[in-house]
Amino acid sequence: MAMVWNGMSVREKSGWAMGALMIAMAAWYFGRLGAAAWQAGGALPVGMLIAYLFLTIAGSIVVQVVLAIANRGEQGAPADEREAAASMQAVAWAGHVLTMVIVLALLWFVGHRDGPLLFHSLFAGLLASQAVVHLGTAWLLRRGF
């Protein structure tokens, strides 16, 4: 595992690490949301959302600082053509994911008129699209895009 990690570019390492962070934080948020949202009569748990944002930002900073220290020579270098193309393709995939979630959430809302569920569906789509950007970029770089 260490040999594979050492053979990656800093952007690929960042993609895997940030993608894992996005998935872990989404699992934490939606795992805690289940009972809390419905016990509050469907009200939005603003405190949990603020905690999610704070923890995700702090986790992102830690990940990037660790990567910067571990990859001093490579950090801050401009993306080469392969990295830029992989990033653009992953962003395109993420756009499709986000569009699909928005359309499905709005169609559900038309039939059920559940505002909190609409909010959380759109928030989940945003989190999923960010995970796709990071993991898609890393995957494309790993397979030699």
C-alpha positions in Angstrom: 0.0 0.0 0.0 2.8 2.4 0.9 4.5 1.8 -2.5 1.2 2.6 -4.3 0.7 5.8 -2.2 4.3 6.9 -2.9 3.8 6.4 -6.7 0.9 8.9 -6.8 1.0 12.5 -7.6 -0.1 15.0 -5.0 -3.3 15.7 -6.9 -4.2 12.0 -6.9 -3.4 11.6 -3.2 -5.6 14.7 -2.6 -8.4 13.3 -4.6 -8.5 10.0 -2.7 -8.1 11.7 0.7 -10.7 14.4 0.0 -13.1 12.0 -1.5 -12.9 9.7 1.5 -13.4 12.8 3.8 -16.5 13.8 1.8 -18.0 10.3 2.1 -17.1 10.0 5.8 -18.6 13.4 6.7 -21.7 12.8 4.6 -22.2 9.4 6.4 -21.7 11.2 9.8 -24.2 13.9 8.9 -26.9 11.8 7.5 -26.4 9.1 10.1 -27.0 11.6 12.9 -29.7 13.3 10.9 -32.1 10.3 10.9 -33.6 10.5 14.3 -32.8 14.1 15.0 -34.7 15.6 12.1 -37.9 13.6 12.6 -38.0 14.1 16.4 -37.9 17.8 15.8 -41.0 17.6 13.6 -39.0 17.8 10.3 -37.3 21.0 11.3 -33.8 21.6 9.9 -31.1 20.8 12.5 -29.1 23.9 12.0 -26.6 23.0 14.7 -25.7 19.8 12.9 -25.3 21.6 9.6 -22.9 24.1 11.2 -21.0 21.2 12.9 -20.8 19.4 9.6 -19.4 22.5 7.8 -16.9 23.2 10.6 -15.7 19.6 10.8 -15.4 19.3 7.0 -13.5 22.5 6.7 -11.2 21.5 9.5 -10.7 18.0 8.0 -9.9 19.5 4.6 -7.3 21.8 6.1 -5.7 18.9 8.0 -5.6 16.7 4.8 -4.1 19.5 2.7 -1.5 20.4 5.3 -0.4 16.8 5.7 -0.2 16.4 2.0 1.8 19.7 1.7 4.3 18.5 4.3 4.7 15.1 2.8 5.0 16.4 -0.8 7.0 19.6 -0.4 8.6 19.6 -3.8 5.3 18.8 -5.7 2.8 20.9 -3.8 1.8 24.1 -5.5 3.0 23.0 -8.9 0.6 23.8 -11.8 -1.5 20.9 -13.1 -0.1 19.2 -16.2 -2.4 18.5 -19.2 -3.3 15.0 -17.9 -4.3 16.3 -14.5 -6.3 19.2 -15.9 -8.1 16.9 -18.3 -8.9 14.4 -15.6 -10.2 17.1 -13.4 -12.4 18.5 -16.1 -13.9 15.1 -16.9 -14.6 14.5 -13.1 -16.3 17.9 -12.9 -18.5 17.0 -15.9 -19.5 13.7 -14.2 -20.2 15.6 -11.0 -22.4 18.0 -12.9 -24.4 15.1 -14.2 -24.8 13.6 -10.7 -25.9 17.0 -9.3 -28.4 17.6 -12.1 -29.9 14.1 -11.7 -30.4 14.6 -7.9 -31.9 18.0 -8.4 -34.4 16.8 -10.9 -35.4 13.8 -8.8 -35.7 15.9 -5.6 -37.8 18.5 -7.3 -40.1 15.8 -8.8 -40.5 14.2 -5.4 -41.2 17.6 -3.9 -44.0 18.3 -6.4 -45.8 15.2 -5.2 -45.0 15.3 -1.5 -44.4 19.0 -0.5 -41.8 18.0 2.0 -39.4 21.0 2.3 -36.9 19.5 4.8 -36.6 16.4 2.6 -36.1 18.6 -0.4 -33.3 20.5 1.4 -31.5 17.3 2.6 -31.9 15.7 -0.9 -30.3 18.7 -2.5 -27.6 18.8 0.2 -26.9 15.1 -0.4 -26.6 15.8 -4.1 -24.1 18.5 -3.5 -22.0 16.2 -1.2 -22.2 13.4 -3.8 -21.1 15.7 -6.6 -18.1 16.8 -4.5 -17.2 13.2 -3.8 -17.4 12.5 -7.5 -15.1 15.4 -8.4 -12.4 14.2 -5.9 -12.7 10.5 -6.4 -13.3 10.8 -10.1 -10.1 12.8 -10.6 -8.1 10.4 -8.5 -9.5 7.4 -10.4 -8.9 8.9 -13.8 -5.3 9.8 -12.8 -4.8 6.2 -11.4 -6.0 4.6 -14.6 -3.7 6.8 -16.7 -6.2 9.3 -18.2 
